[in-house]
């Protein structure tokens, strides 16, 4: 199983980015997937998650600005990020698993997002 993120980069504060995560190497799709962020010097945190049959989850700090979505046909997970601020700089990881969004077993290598103020 392989998860490959893309779409990170350098953006000015207030700008937008769309992250993508392509999943390959498996027949059955994950029950749950999510995006995690690790800022410099901080622990990795769940930013947004989506599970089979459930409502999307968003961290309070990103609600109304970030949107998580999943294209099952293309086995791709997306994260649309709007109105970014400098505190959201970090490595963004895609993850998937068979349990809930806080128990994800498979991880990508991450994509760097840098927001300049």
SULWO-V483939 format. One record per helix or strand of 3 or more residues. SS is the DSSP state (H for helix, E for strand). FROM is the first residue (numbers start at 0). TO is the last residue. If there is no record, write none. Layout:
((SS	FROM	TO) (SS	FROM	TO))
This chain:
((E	1	5) (E	8	11) (E	16	23) (E	31	37) (E	44	50) (H	59	61) (E	65	70) (E	75	80) (H	85	87) (E	89	96) (E	110	115))
